[in-house]
Amino acid sequence: MEKTKTKSFNELLTEEIEFLYDFLTQKNISYGNSALEPINIFSKASAIDQIDVRIDDKINRIKKGKEYATEDTELDLLGYLILKRIAKKTQKG
């Protein structure tokens, strides 16, 4: 029986980062950059405050083990953490 080569850490990391990049790019297209530029119709909170609420929601969902079948809560959490970093950088300018 032939052993298949396992992927290196760098290969796996690259796959995950590329997947997350594609995921965030598609969500940004779908939602119209609403995480970084909220329309503030009902909520007047800043983009960072709104992202923090979404992060809290994702952590709560993970803690309770209550995920939607069609949603990857961990992937969403990673995405929101990255969006928060971007929001911090764009607000400094």
PDB file with one MODEL, atoms N, CA, C and O in Angstrom:
MODEL        1
ATOM      1  N   MET A   1       0.847  -1.174   0.000  1.00  0.00           N
ATOM      2  CA  MET A   1       0.000   0.000   0.000  1.00  0.00           C
ATOM      3  C   MET A   1       0.898   1.244   0.000  1.00  0.00           C
ATOM      4  O   MET A   1       1.835   1.346   0.791  1.00  0.00           O
ATOM      5  N   GLU A   2       0.596   2.172  -0.889  1.00  0.00           N
ATOM      6  CA  GLU A   2       1.390   3.386  -1.033  1.00  0.00           C
ATOM      7  C   GLU A   2       0.876   4.468  -0.090  1.00  0.00           C
ATOM      8  O   GLU A   2      -0.326   4.713   0.014  1.00  0.00           O
ATOM      9  N   LYS A   3       1.820   5.106   0.589  1.00  0.00           N
ATOM     10  CA  LYS A   3       1.447   6.205   1.481  1.00  0.00           C
ATOM     11  C   LYS A   3       1.219   7.471   0.666  1.00  0.00           C
ATOM     12  O   LYS A   3       1.987   7.795  -0.241  1.00  0.00           O
ATOM     13  N   THR A   4       0.164   8.166   1.004  1.00  0.00           N
ATOM     14  CA  THR A   4      -0.058   9.445   0.348  1.00  0.00           C
ATOM     15  C   THR A   4       0.633  10.524   1.171  1.00  0.00           C
ATOM     16  O   THR A   4       0.623  10.493   2.401  1.00  0.00           O
ATOM     17  N   LYS A   5       1.231  11.473   0.472  1.00  0.00           N
ATOM     18  CA  LYS A   5       1.942  12.558   1.146  1.00  0.00           C
ATOM     19  C   LYS A   5       0.931  13.460   1.840  1.00  0.00           C
ATOM     20  O   LYS A   5      -0.031  13.924   1.227  1.00  0.00           O
ATOM     21  N   THR A   6       1.160  13.700   3.116  1.00  0.00           N
ATOM     22  CA  THR A   6       0.289  14.626   3.824  1.00  0.00           C
ATOM     23  C   THR A   6       0.740  16.050   3.533  1.00  0.00           C
ATOM     24  O   THR A   6       1.919  16.306   3.285  1.00  0.00           O
ATOM     25  N   LYS A   7      -0.195  16.948   3.567  1.00  0.00           N
ATOM     26  CA  LYS A   7       0.118  18.344   3.277  1.00  0.00           C
ATOM     27  C   LYS A   7       0.895  18.962   4.435  1.00  0.00           C
ATOM     28  O   LYS A   7       0.697  18.621   5.601  1.00  0.00           O
ATOM     29  N   SER A   8       1.766  19.865   4.079  1.00  0.00           N
ATOM     30  CA  SER A   8       2.546  20.564   5.095  1.00  0.00           C
ATOM     31  C   SER A   8       1.684  21.620   5.779  1.00  0.00           C
ATOM     32  O   SER A   8       0.607  21.976   5.299  1.00  0.00           O
ATOM     33  N   PHE A   9       2.171  22.099   6.884  1.00  0.00           N
ATOM     34  CA  PHE A   9       1.498  23.181   7.593  1.00  0.00           C
ATOM     35  C   PHE A   9       1.294  24.367   6.665  1.00  0.00           C
ATOM     36  O   PHE A   9       0.202  24.934   6.615  1.00  0.00           O
ATOM     37  N   ASN A  10       2.331  24.748   5.931  1.00  0.00           N
ATOM     38  CA  ASN A  10       2.234  25.912   5.044  1.00  0.00           C
ATOM     39  C   ASN A  10       1.183  25.712   3.957  1.00  0.00           C
ATOM     40  O   ASN A  10       0.468  26.650   3.606  1.00  0.00           O
ATOM     41  N   GLU A  11       1.086  24.502   3.425  1.00  0.00           N
ATOM     42  CA  GLU A  11       0.067  24.222   2.409  1.00  0.00           C
ATOM     43  C   GLU A  11      -1.335  24.332   3.003  1.00  0.00           C
ATOM     44  O   GLU A  11      -2.226  24.934   2.404  1.00  0.00           O
ATOM     45  N   LEU A  12      -1.521  23.752   4.177  1.00  0.00           N
ATOM     46  CA  LEU A  12      -2.820  23.822   4.841  1.00  0.00           C
ATOM     47  C   LEU A  12      -3.180  25.255   5.217  1.00  0.00           C
ATOM     48  O   LEU A  12      -4.327  25.674   5.061  1.00  0.00           O
ATOM     49  N   LEU A  13      -2.204  25.999   5.708  1.00  0.00           N
ATOM     50  CA  LEU A  13      -2.434  27.397   6.067  1.00  0.00           C
ATOM     51  C   LEU A  13      -2.824  28.208   4.841  1.00  0.00           C
ATOM     52  O   LEU A  13      -3.755  29.011   4.899  1.00  0.00           O
ATOM     53  N   THR A  14      -2.127  28.007   3.745  1.00  0.00           N
ATOM     54  CA  THR A  14      -2.434  28.717   2.504  1.00  0.00           C
ATOM     55  C   THR A  14      -3.852  28.409   2.045  1.00  0.00           C
ATOM     56  O   THR A  14      -4.582  29.314   1.641  1.00  0.00           O
ATOM     57  N   GLU A  15      -4.250  27.140   2.102  1.00  0.00           N
ATOM     58  CA  GLU A  15      -5.613  26.756   1.714  1.00  0.00           C
ATOM     59  C   GLU A  15      -6.651  27.473   2.570  1.00  0.00           C
ATOM     60  O   GLU A  15      -7.632  28.005   2.050  1.00  0.00           O
ATOM     61  N   GLU A  16      -6.431  27.487   3.884  1.00  0.00           N
ATOM     62  CA  GLU A  16      -7.392  28.125   4.789  1.00  0.00           C
ATOM     63  C   GLU A  16      -7.472  29.628   4.556  1.00  0.00           C
ATOM     64  O   GLU A  16      -8.564  30.196   4.543  1.00  0.00           O
ATOM     65  N   ILE A  17      -6.336  30.271   4.375  1.00  0.00           N
ATOM     66  CA  ILE A  17      -6.326  31.716   4.161  1.00  0.00           C
ATOM     67  C   ILE A  17      -6.986  32.062   2.828  1.00  0.00           C
ATOM     68  O   ILE A  17      -7.752  33.022   2.746  1.00  0.00           O
ATOM     69  N   GLU A  18      -6.699  31.295   1.799  1.00  0.00           N
ATOM     70  CA  GLU A  18      -7.333  31.542   0.499  1.00  0.00           C
ATOM     71  C   GLU A  18      -8.838  31.323   0.569  1.00  0.00           C
ATOM     72  O   GLU A  18      -9.609  32.076  -0.026  1.00  0.00           O
ATOM     73  N   PHE A  19      -9.259  30.285   1.300  1.00  0.00           N
ATOM     74  CA  PHE A  19     -10.691  30.028   1.458  1.00  0.00           C
ATOM     75  C   PHE A  19     -11.359  31.187   2.198  1.00  0.00           C
ATOM     76  O   PHE A  19     -12.428  31.650   1.801  1.00  0.00           O
ATOM     77  N   LEU A  20     -10.726  31.650   3.271  1.00  0.00           N
ATOM     78  CA  LEU A  20     -11.270  32.761   4.048  1.00  0.00           C
ATOM     79  C   LEU A  20     -11.315  34.035   3.207  1.00  0.00           C
ATOM     80  O   LEU A  20     -12.275  34.801   3.296  1.00  0.00           O
ATOM     81  N   TYR A  21     -10.297  34.264   2.404  1.00  0.00           N
ATOM     82  CA  TYR A  21     -10.277  35.425   1.502  1.00  0.00           C
ATOM     83  C   TYR A  21     -11.470  35.380   0.548  1.00  0.00           C
ATOM     84  O   TYR A  21     -12.191  36.366   0.396  1.00  0.00           O
ATOM     85  N   ASP A  22     -11.670  34.226  -0.092  1.00  0.00           N
ATOM     86  CA  ASP A  22     -12.799  34.077  -1.017  1.00  0.00           C
ATOM     87  C   ASP A  22     -14.130  34.256  -0.300  1.00  0.00           C
ATOM     88  O   ASP A  22     -15.037  34.906  -0.819  1.00  0.00           O
ATOM     89  N   PHE A  23     -14.246  33.683   0.887  1.00  0.00           N
ATOM     90  CA  PHE A  23     -15.461  33.776   1.691  1.00  0.00           C
ATOM     91  C   PHE A  23     -15.789  35.239   2.021  1.00  0.00           C
ATOM     92  O   PHE A  23     -16.922  35.681   1.831  1.00  0.00           O
ATOM     93  N   LEU A  24     -14.800  35.981   2.511  1.00  0.00           N
ATOM     94  CA  LEU A  24     -15.033  37.375   2.884  1.00  0.00           C
ATOM     95  C   LEU A  24     -15.308  38.248   1.666  1.00  0.00           C
ATOM     96  O   LEU A  24     -16.120  39.171   1.729  1.00  0.00           O
ATOM     97  N   THR A  25     -14.637  37.960   0.570  1.00  0.00           N
ATOM     98  CA  THR A  25     -14.871  38.719  -0.652  1.00  0.00           C
ATOM     99  C   THR A  25     -16.300  38.520  -1.137  1.00  0.00           C
ATOM    100  O   THR A  25     -16.965  39.485  -1.513  1.00  0.00           O
ATOM    101  N   GLN A  26     -16.774  37.287  -1.134  1.00  0.00           N
ATOM    102  CA  GLN A  26     -18.146  37.008  -1.573  1.00  0.00           C
ATOM    103  C   GLN A  26     -19.182  37.622  -0.635  1.00  0.00           C
ATOM    104  O   GLN A  26     -20.188  38.164  -1.092  1.00  0.00           O
ATOM    105  N   LYS A  27     -18.941  37.540   0.672  1.00  0.00           N
ATOM    106  CA  LYS A  27     -19.875  38.149   1.622  1.00  0.00           C
ATOM    107  C   LYS A  27     -19.904  39.657   1.453  1.00  0.00           C
ATOM    108  O   LYS A  27     -20.965  40.274   1.556  1.00  0.00           O
ATOM    109  N   ASN A  28     -18.743  40.258   1.194  1.00  0.00           N
ATOM    110  CA  ASN A  28     -18.691  41.696   0.993  1.00  0.00           C
ATOM    111  C   ASN A  28     -19.490  42.113  -0.233  1.00  0.00           C
ATOM    112  O   ASN A  28     -20.163  43.144  -0.224  1.00  0.00           O
ATOM    113  N   ILE A  29     -19.412  41.311  -1.283  1.00  0.00           N
ATOM    114  CA  ILE A  29     -20.202  41.583  -2.487  1.00  0.00           C
ATOM    115  C   ILE A  29     -21.693  41.447  -2.162  1.00  0.00           C
ATOM    116  O   ILE A  29     -22.492  42.299  -2.550  1.00  0.00           O
ATOM    117  N   SER A  30     -22.063  40.393  -1.460  1.00  0.00           N
ATOM    118  CA  SER A  30     -23.469  40.141  -1.136  1.00  0.00           C
ATOM    119  C   SER A  30     -24.071  41.198  -0.225  1.00  0.00           C
ATOM    120  O   SER A  30     -25.211  41.621  -0.419  1.00  0.00           O
ATOM    121  N   TYR A  31     -23.298  41.623   0.770  1.00  0.00           N
ATOM    122  CA  TYR A  31     -23.817  42.556   1.774  1.00  0.00           C
ATOM    123  C   TYR A  31     -23.457  44.008   1.502  1.00  0.00           C
ATOM    124  O   TYR A  31     -23.866  44.889   2.258  1.00  0.00           O
ATOM    125  N   GLY A  32     -22.707  44.278   0.448  1.00  0.00           N
ATOM    126  CA  GLY A  32     -22.391  45.659   0.108  1.00  0.00           C
ATOM    127  C   GLY A  32     -21.526  46.373   1.127  1.00  0.00           C
ATOM    128  O   GLY A  32     -21.758  47.547   1.419  1.00  0.00           O
ATOM    129  N   ASN A  33     -20.538  45.692   1.672  1.00  0.00           N
ATOM    130  CA  ASN A  33     -19.596  46.282   2.626  1.00  0.00           C
ATOM    131  C   ASN A  33     -20.270  46.812   3.890  1.00  0.00           C
ATOM    132  O   ASN A  33     -19.792  47.766   4.504  1.00  0.00           O
ATOM    133  N   SER A  34     -21.375  46.192   4.270  1.00  0.00           N
ATOM    134  CA  SER A  34     -22.154  46.681   5.414  1.00  0.00           C
ATOM    135  C   SER A  34     -21.424  46.554   6.744  1.00  0.00           C
ATOM    136  O   SER A  34     -21.740  47.286   7.682  1.00  0.00           O
ATOM    137  N   ALA A  35     -20.459  45.650   6.854  1.00  0.00           N
ATOM    138  CA  ALA A  35     -19.740  45.525   8.121  1.00  0.00           C
ATOM    139  C   ALA A  35     -18.862  46.742   8.373  1.00  0.00           C
ATOM    140  O   ALA A  35     -18.772  47.219   9.504  1.00  0.00           O
ATOM    141  N   LEU A  36     -18.215  47.245   7.333  1.00  0.00           N
ATOM    142  CA  LEU A  36     -17.312  48.385   7.498  1.00  0.00           C
ATOM    143  C   LEU A  36     -18.001  49.722   7.259  1.00  0.00           C
ATOM    144  O   LEU A  36     -17.535  50.759   7.731  1.00  0.00           O
ATOM    145  N   GLU A  37     -19.115  49.696   6.523  1.00  0.00           N
ATOM    146  CA  GLU A  37     -19.875  50.911   6.244  1.00  0.00           C
ATOM    147  C   GLU A  37     -21.359  50.670   6.512  1.00  0.00           C
ATOM    148  O   GLU A  37     -22.164  50.623   5.582  1.00  0.00           O
ATOM    149  N   PRO A  38     -21.719  50.517   7.799  1.00  0.00           N
ATOM    150  CA  PRO A  38     -23.128  50.232   8.122  1.00  0.00           C
ATOM    151  C   PRO A  38     -24.035  51.395   7.718  1.00  0.00           C
ATOM    152  O   PRO A  38     -23.624  52.555   7.731  1.00  0.00           O
ATOM    153  N   ILE A  39     -25.270  51.062   7.360  1.00  0.00           N
ATOM    154  CA  ILE A  39     -26.194  52.108   6.914  1.00  0.00           C
ATOM    155  C   ILE A  39     -26.806  52.889   8.079  1.00  0.00           C
ATOM    156  O   ILE A  39     -27.379  53.959   7.874  1.00  0.00           O
ATOM    157  N   ASN A  40     -26.689  52.370   9.278  1.00  0.00           N
ATOM    158  CA  ASN A  40     -27.113  53.069  10.499  1.00  0.00           C
ATOM    159  C   ASN A  40     -28.548  53.581  10.460  1.00  0.00           C
ATOM    160  O   ASN A  40     -28.813  54.706  10.884  1.00  0.00           O
ATOM    161  N   ILE A  41     -29.464  52.780   9.962  1.00  0.00           N
ATOM    162  CA  ILE A  41     -30.871  53.175   9.971  1.00  0.00           C
ATOM    163  C   ILE A  41     -31.462  52.981  11.366  1.00  0.00           C
ATOM    164  O   ILE A  41     -32.035  53.915  11.927  1.00  0.00           O
ATOM    165  N   PHE A  42     -31.330  51.798  11.923  1.00  0.00           N
ATOM    166  CA  PHE A  42     -31.836  51.541  13.270  1.00  0.00           C
ATOM    167  C   PHE A  42     -30.739  51.708  14.308  1.00  0.00           C
ATOM    168  O   PHE A  42     -30.928  52.388  15.317  1.00  0.00           O
ATOM    169  N   SER A  43     -29.602  51.093  14.060  1.00  0.00           N
ATOM    170  CA  SER A  43     -28.489  51.187  15.001  1.00  0.00           C
ATOM    171  C   SER A  43     -27.559  52.315  14.581  1.00  0.00           C
ATOM    172  O   SER A  43     -27.183  52.425  13.414  1.00  0.00           O
ATOM    173  N   LYS A  44     -27.202  53.134  15.527  1.00  0.00           N
ATOM    174  CA  LYS A  44     -26.261  54.230  15.271  1.00  0.00           C
ATOM    175  C   LYS A  44     -24.855  53.869  15.756  1.00  0.00           C
ATOM    176  O   LYS A  44     -23.961  54.716  15.772  1.00  0.00           O
ATOM    177  N   ALA A  45     -24.666  52.613  16.148  1.00  0.00           N
ATOM    178  CA  ALA A  45     -23.368  52.164  16.644  1.00  0.00           C
ATOM    179  C   ALA A  45     -22.330  52.207  15.520  1.00  0.00           C
ATOM    180  O   ALA A  45     -22.656  52.099  14.338  1.00  0.00           O
ATOM    181  N   SER A  46     -21.087  52.366  15.924  1.00  0.00           N
ATOM    182  CA  SER A  46     -19.991  52.393  14.951  1.00  0.00           C
ATOM    183  C   SER A  46     -19.819  51.021  14.313  1.00  0.00           C
ATOM    184  O   SER A  46     -20.352  50.023  14.798  1.00  0.00           O
ATOM    185  N   ALA A  47     -19.077  50.988  13.233  1.00  0.00           N
ATOM    186  CA  ALA A  47     -18.800  49.716  12.556  1.00  0.00           C
ATOM    187  C   ALA A  47     -18.130  48.734  13.514  1.00  0.00           C
ATOM    188  O   ALA A  47     -18.487  47.556  13.549  1.00  0.00           O
ATOM    189  N   ILE A  48     -17.164  49.214  14.285  1.00  0.00           N
ATOM    190  CA  ILE A  48     -16.460  48.326  15.226  1.00  0.00           C
ATOM    191  C   ILE A  48     -17.410  47.805  16.298  1.00  0.00           C
ATOM    192  O   ILE A  48     -17.366  46.622  16.634  1.00  0.00           O
ATOM    193  N   ASP A  49     -18.261  48.660  16.838  1.00  0.00           N
ATOM    194  CA  ASP A  49     -19.226  48.217  17.850  1.00  0.00           C
ATOM    195  C   ASP A  49     -20.182  47.169  17.270  1.00  0.00           C
ATOM    196  O   ASP A  49     -20.516  46.193  17.942  1.00  0.00           O
ATOM    197  N   GLN A  50     -20.616  47.370  16.033  1.00  0.00           N
ATOM    198  CA  GLN A  50     -21.513  46.401  15.407  1.00  0.00           C
ATOM    199  C   GLN A  50     -20.806  45.079  15.146  1.00  0.00           C
ATOM    200  O   GLN A  50     -21.397  44.012  15.313  1.00  0.00           O
ATOM    201  N   ILE A  51     -19.552  45.145  14.740  1.00  0.00           N
ATOM    202  CA  ILE A  51     -18.780  43.916  14.530  1.00  0.00           C
ATOM    203  C   ILE A  51     -18.600  43.190  15.858  1.00  0.00           C
ATOM    204  O   ILE A  51     -18.695  41.964  15.913  1.00  0.00           O
ATOM    205  N   ASP A  52     -18.341  43.942  16.931  1.00  0.00           N
ATOM    206  CA  ASP A  52     -18.195  43.328  18.259  1.00  0.00           C
ATOM    207  C   ASP A  52     -19.452  42.559  18.664  1.00  0.00           C
ATOM    208  O   ASP A  52     -19.362  41.477  19.243  1.00  0.00           O
ATOM    209  N   VAL A  53     -20.616  43.115  18.361  1.00  0.00           N
ATOM    210  CA  VAL A  53     -21.878  42.424  18.667  1.00  0.00           C
ATOM    211  C   VAL A  53     -21.953  41.114  17.878  1.00  0.00           C
ATOM    212  O   VAL A  53     -22.337  40.079  18.422  1.00  0.00           O
ATOM    213  N   ARG A  54     -21.590  41.164  16.610  1.00  0.00           N
ATOM    214  CA  ARG A  54     -21.615  39.947  15.784  1.00  0.00           C
ATOM    215  C   ARG A  54     -20.630  38.909  16.307  1.00  0.00           C
ATOM    216  O   ARG A  54     -20.930  37.715  16.304  1.00  0.00           O
ATOM    217  N   ILE A  55     -19.451  39.356  16.758  1.00  0.00           N
ATOM    218  CA  ILE A  55     -18.459  38.437  17.336  1.00  0.00           C
ATOM    219  C   ILE A  55     -19.037  37.791  18.594  1.00  0.00           C
ATOM    220  O   ILE A  55     -18.929  36.578  18.778  1.00  0.00           O
ATOM    221  N   ASP A  56     -19.650  38.601  19.459  1.00  0.00           N
ATOM    222  CA  ASP A  56     -20.280  38.053  20.675  1.00  0.00           C
ATOM    223  C   ASP A  56     -21.336  37.007  20.318  1.00  0.00           C
ATOM    224  O   ASP A  56     -21.411  35.956  20.955  1.00  0.00           O
ATOM    225  N   ASP A  57     -22.153  37.293  19.299  1.00  0.00           N
ATOM    226  CA  ASP A  57     -23.180  36.343  18.874  1.00  0.00           C
ATOM    227  C   ASP A  57     -22.565  35.028  18.413  1.00  0.00           C
ATOM    228  O   ASP A  57     -23.063  33.952  18.747  1.00  0.00           O
ATOM    229  N   LYS A  58     -21.487  35.117  17.650  1.00  0.00           N
ATOM    230  CA  LYS A  58     -20.840  33.898  17.141  1.00  0.00           C
ATOM    231  C   LYS A  58     -20.240  33.091  18.286  1.00  0.00           C
ATOM    232  O   LYS A  58     -20.375  31.868  18.324  1.00  0.00           O
ATOM    233  N   ILE A  59     -19.580  33.770  19.213  1.00  0.00           N
ATOM    234  CA  ILE A  59     -18.993  33.070  20.366  1.00  0.00           C
ATOM    235  C   ILE A  59     -20.084  32.412  21.201  1.00  0.00           C
ATOM    236  O   ILE A  59     -19.915  31.286  21.668  1.00  0.00           O
ATOM    237  N   ASN A  60     -21.188  33.101  21.389  1.00  0.00           N
ATOM    238  CA  ASN A  60     -22.313  32.538  22.144  1.00  0.00           C
ATOM    239  C   ASN A  60     -22.865  31.295  21.447  1.00  0.00           C
ATOM    240  O   ASN A  60     -23.188  30.300  22.096  1.00  0.00           O
ATOM    241  N   ARG A  61     -22.968  31.364  20.131  1.00  0.00           N
ATOM    242  CA  ARG A  61     -23.476  30.222  19.377  1.00  0.00           C
ATOM    243  C   ARG A  61     -22.528  29.024  19.507  1.00  0.00           C
ATOM    244  O   ARG A  61     -22.975  27.888  19.667  1.00  0.00           O
ATOM    245  N   ILE A  62     -21.218  29.286  19.436  1.00  0.00           N
ATOM    246  CA  ILE A  62     -20.238  28.207  19.592  1.00  0.00           C
ATOM    247  C   ILE A  62     -20.321  27.631  21.006  1.00  0.00           C
ATOM    248  O   ILE A  62     -20.320  26.413  21.184  1.00  0.00           O
ATOM    249  N   LYS A  63     -20.392  28.505  22.004  1.00  0.00           N
ATOM    250  CA  LYS A  63     -20.466  28.073  23.405  1.00  0.00           C
ATOM    251  C   LYS A  63     -21.679  27.182  23.654  1.00  0.00           C
ATOM    252  O   LYS A  63     -21.585  26.173  24.352  1.00  0.00           O
ATOM    253  N   LYS A  64     -22.803  27.557  23.084  1.00  0.00           N
ATOM    254  CA  LYS A  64     -24.045  26.808  23.301  1.00  0.00           C
ATOM    255  C   LYS A  64     -24.195  25.617  22.360  1.00  0.00           C
ATOM    256  O   LYS A  64     -25.074  24.776  22.547  1.00  0.00           O
ATOM    257  N   GLY A  65     -23.330  25.551  21.346  1.00  0.00           N
ATOM    258  CA  GLY A  65     -23.436  24.456  20.385  1.00  0.00           C
ATOM    259  C   GLY A  65     -24.679  24.551  19.528  1.00  0.00           C
ATOM    260  O   GLY A  65     -25.231  23.532  19.115  1.00  0.00           O
ATOM    261  N   LYS A  66     -25.119  25.758  19.260  1.00  0.00           N
ATOM    262  CA  LYS A  66     -26.357  25.979  18.500  1.00  0.00           C
ATOM    263  C   LYS A  66     -26.037  26.593  17.141  1.00  0.00           C
ATOM    264  O   LYS A  66     -26.248  27.786  16.922  1.00  0.00           O
ATOM    265  N   GLU A  67     -25.531  25.774  16.242  1.00  0.00           N
ATOM    266  CA  GLU A  67     -25.216  26.268  14.911  1.00  0.00           C
ATOM    267  C   GLU A  67     -26.349  25.967  13.945  1.00  0.00           C
ATOM    268  O   GLU A  67     -27.065  24.974  14.081  1.00  0.00           O
ATOM    269  N   TYR A  68     -26.492  26.854  12.962  1.00  0.00           N
ATOM    270  CA  TYR A  68     -27.425  26.585  11.880  1.00  0.00           C
ATOM    271  C   TYR A  68     -26.768  25.572  10.952  1.00  0.00           C
ATOM    272  O   TYR A  68     -25.552  25.592  10.763  1.00  0.00           O
ATOM    273  N   ALA A  69     -27.565  24.698  10.380  1.00  0.00           N
ATOM    274  CA  ALA A  69     -27.034  23.640   9.523  1.00  0.00           C
ATOM    275  C   ALA A  69     -26.281  24.188   8.319  1.00  0.00           C
ATOM    276  O   ALA A  69     -25.329  23.564   7.848  1.00  0.00           O
ATOM    277  N   THR A  70     -26.692  25.334   7.822  1.00  0.00           N
ATOM    278  CA  THR A  70     -26.077  25.886   6.616  1.00  0.00           C
ATOM    279  C   THR A  70     -24.987  26.914   6.924  1.00  0.00           C
ATOM    280  O   THR A  70     -24.474  27.556   6.007  1.00  0.00           O
ATOM    281  N   GLU A  71     -24.632  27.077   8.172  1.00  0.00           N
ATOM    282  CA  GLU A  71     -23.687  28.126   8.550  1.00  0.00           C
ATOM    283  C   GLU A  71     -22.473  27.538   9.249  1.00  0.00           C
ATOM    284  O   GLU A  71     -22.594  26.610  10.049  1.00  0.00           O
ATOM    285  N   ASP A  72     -21.309  28.079   8.945  1.00  0.00           N
ATOM    286  CA  ASP A  72     -20.068  27.701   9.605  1.00  0.00           C
ATOM    287  C   ASP A  72     -19.719  28.821  10.581  1.00  0.00           C
ATOM    288  O   ASP A  72     -19.116  29.823  10.198  1.00  0.00           O
ATOM    289  N   THR A  73     -20.100  28.644  11.831  1.00  0.00           N
ATOM    290  CA  THR A  73     -19.948  29.691  12.830  1.00  0.00           C
ATOM    291  C   THR A  73     -18.481  30.035  13.071  1.00  0.00           C
ATOM    292  O   THR A  73     -18.143  31.205  13.250  1.00  0.00           O
ATOM    293  N   GLU A  74     -17.609  29.032  13.077  1.00  0.00           N
ATOM    294  CA  GLU A  74     -16.184  29.302  13.276  1.00  0.00           C
ATOM    295  C   GLU A  74     -15.625  30.147  12.131  1.00  0.00           C
ATOM    296  O   GLU A  74     -14.842  31.068  12.363  1.00  0.00           O
ATOM    297  N   LEU A  75     -16.021  29.838  10.910  1.00  0.00           N
ATOM    298  CA  LEU A  75     -15.574  30.614   9.754  1.00  0.00           C
ATOM    299  C   LEU A  75     -16.103  32.044   9.853  1.00  0.00           C
ATOM    300  O   LEU A  75     -15.367  32.994   9.583  1.00  0.00           O
ATOM    301  N   ASP A  76     -17.356  32.206  10.232  1.00  0.00           N
ATOM    302  CA  ASP A  76     -17.917  33.545  10.430  1.00  0.00           C
ATOM    303  C   ASP A  76     -17.146  34.315  11.492  1.00  0.00           C
ATOM    304  O   ASP A  76     -16.870  35.503  11.322  1.00  0.00           O
ATOM    305  N   LEU A  77     -16.800  33.650  12.581  1.00  0.00           N
ATOM    306  CA  LEU A  77     -16.047  34.301  13.654  1.00  0.00           C
ATOM    307  C   LEU A  77     -14.688  34.771  13.147  1.00  0.00           C
ATOM    308  O   LEU A  77     -14.286  35.905  13.407  1.00  0.00           O
ATOM    309  N   LEU A  78     -13.989  33.917  12.437  1.00  0.00           N
ATOM    310  CA  LEU A  78     -12.707  34.322  11.847  1.00  0.00           C
ATOM    311  C   LEU A  78     -12.886  35.544  10.956  1.00  0.00           C
ATOM    312  O   LEU A  78     -12.096  36.487  11.009  1.00  0.00           O
ATOM    313  N   GLY A  79     -13.919  35.517  10.148  1.00  0.00           N
ATOM    314  CA  GLY A  79     -14.185  36.632   9.252  1.00  0.00           C
ATOM    315  C   GLY A  79     -14.426  37.933   9.998  1.00  0.00           C
ATOM    316  O   GLY A  79     -13.879  38.973   9.630  1.00  0.00           O
ATOM    317  N   TYR A  80     -15.239  37.881  11.039  1.00  0.00           N
ATOM    318  CA  TYR A  80     -15.526  39.097  11.799  1.00  0.00           C
ATOM    319  C   TYR A  80     -14.286  39.620  12.530  1.00  0.00           C
ATOM    320  O   TYR A  80     -14.110  40.832  12.657  1.00  0.00           O
ATOM    321  N   LEU A  81     -13.437  38.729  13.005  1.00  0.00           N
ATOM    322  CA  LEU A  81     -12.201  39.175  13.654  1.00  0.00           C
ATOM    323  C   LEU A  81     -11.304  39.905  12.658  1.00  0.00           C
ATOM    324  O   LEU A  81     -10.687  40.914  12.999  1.00  0.00           O
ATOM    325  N   ILE A  82     -11.233  39.405  11.449  1.00  0.00           N
ATOM    326  CA  ILE A  82     -10.451  40.086  10.408  1.00  0.00           C
ATOM    327  C   ILE A  82     -11.105  41.414  10.039  1.00  0.00           C
ATOM    328  O   ILE A  82     -10.415  42.423   9.894  1.00  0.00           O
ATOM    329  N   LEU A  83     -12.424  41.424   9.888  1.00  0.00           N
ATOM    330  CA  LEU A  83     -13.123  42.671   9.578  1.00  0.00           C
ATOM    331  C   LEU A  83     -12.888  43.720  10.667  1.00  0.00           C
ATOM    332  O   LEU A  83     -12.764  44.907  10.367  1.00  0.00           O
ATOM    333  N   LYS A  84     -12.827  43.292  11.917  1.00  0.00           N
ATOM    334  CA  LYS A  84     -12.569  44.234  13.009  1.00  0.00           C
ATOM    335  C   LYS A  84     -11.182  44.849  12.864  1.00  0.00           C
ATOM    336  O   LYS A  84     -11.003  46.047  13.079  1.00  0.00           O
ATOM    337  N   ARG A  85     -10.204  44.027  12.499  1.00  0.00           N
ATOM    338  CA  ARG A  85      -8.844  44.552  12.297  1.00  0.00           C
ATOM    339  C   ARG A  85      -8.830  45.570  11.154  1.00  0.00           C
ATOM    340  O   ARG A  85      -8.171  46.606  11.247  1.00  0.00           O
ATOM    341  N   ILE A  86      -9.554  45.273  10.087  1.00  0.00           N
ATOM    342  CA  ILE A  86      -9.625  46.200   8.951  1.00  0.00           C
ATOM    343  C   ILE A  86     -10.327  47.486   9.370  1.00  0.00           C
ATOM    344  O   ILE A  86      -9.884  48.583   9.027  1.00  0.00           O
ATOM    345  N   ALA A  87     -11.417  47.347  10.109  1.00  0.00           N
ATOM    346  CA  ALA A  87     -12.160  48.531  10.562  1.00  0.00           C
ATOM    347  C   ALA A  87     -11.284  49.432  11.431  1.00  0.00           C
ATOM    348  O   ALA A  87     -11.335  50.655  11.301  1.00  0.00           O
ATOM    349  N   LYS A  88     -10.492  48.845  12.301  1.00  0.00           N
ATOM    350  CA  LYS A  88      -9.579  49.638  13.148  1.00  0.00           C
ATOM    351  C   LYS A  88      -8.578  50.401  12.300  1.00  0.00           C
ATOM    352  O   LYS A  88      -8.276  51.560  12.585  1.00  0.00           O
ATOM    353  N   LYS A  89      -8.065  49.762  11.265  1.00  0.00           N
ATOM    354  CA  LYS A  89      -7.085  50.418  10.389  1.00  0.00           C
ATOM    355  C   LYS A  89      -7.728  51.547   9.590  1.00  0.00           C
ATOM    356  O   LYS A  89      -7.119  52.599   9.396  1.00  0.00           O
ATOM    357  N   THR A  90      -8.938  51.335   9.133  1.00  0.00           N
ATOM    358  CA  THR A  90      -9.570  52.350   8.291  1.00  0.00           C
ATOM    359  C   THR A  90     -10.085  53.533   9.102  1.00  0.00           C
ATOM    360  O   THR A  90     -10.224  54.632   8.565  1.00  0.00           O
ATOM    361  N   GLN A  91     -10.367  53.327  10.376  1.00  0.00           N
ATOM    362  CA  GLN A  91     -10.825  54.438  11.215  1.00  0.00           C
ATOM    363  C   GLN A  91      -9.688  55.330  11.676  1.00  0.00           C
ATOM    364  O   GLN A  91      -9.918  56.471  12.077  1.00  0.00           O
ATOM    365  N   LYS A  92      -8.457  54.823  11.625  1.00  0.00           N
ATOM    366  CA  LYS A  92      -7.308  55.630  12.048  1.00  0.00           C
ATOM    367  C   LYS A  92      -6.975  56.702  11.026  1.00  0.00           C
ATOM    368  O   LYS A  92      -6.453  57.762  11.371  1.00  0.00           O
ATOM    369  N   GLY A  93      -7.290  56.409   9.721  1.00  0.00           N
ATOM    370  CA  GLY A  93      -6.908  57.296   8.628  1.00  0.00           C
ATOM    371  C   GLY A  93      -7.543  58.607   8.746  1.00  0.00           C
ATOM    372  O   GLY A  93      -7.326  59.476   7.901  1.00  0.00           O
TER     373      GLY A  93
ENDMDL
END
